[in-house]
């Protein structure tokens, strides 16, 4: 029941953010549509702990600020590389074994890598990630294990 109510609330808040028009009829229509979508999703059995992981909320509140800082630092590093007259890029492919145990953890880790400028997850499996990095320093950052450890702690708290 909590997951259903949270799903309706999340969809309704998202609808409100995108709508920009707050007349009584449209507010009611948005709430009705949110309820209908969640009702259909429950009938299709897709409202589950992976599809709407509310149990990760407190851990996400700690992880997202760290990820935002990493994205900003990487964006600055990529900007310096691109604007440098020497253009010191060293495209690199690296493989490493992730320590996450759940699908949510693996997806969070792969998406966090891709969100970070200068790196992109190419292949993702339980045993191994293949990541492309713009520079050798970026590749080293991916394999250093800092993000891997943080994502593992993130999924364990949920």
Helices and strands as residue ranges (DSSP letters): H 2-19, H 24-43, G 54-56, H 57-83, E 92-96, H 103-115, E 119-124, E 129-133, H 136-143, H 146-157
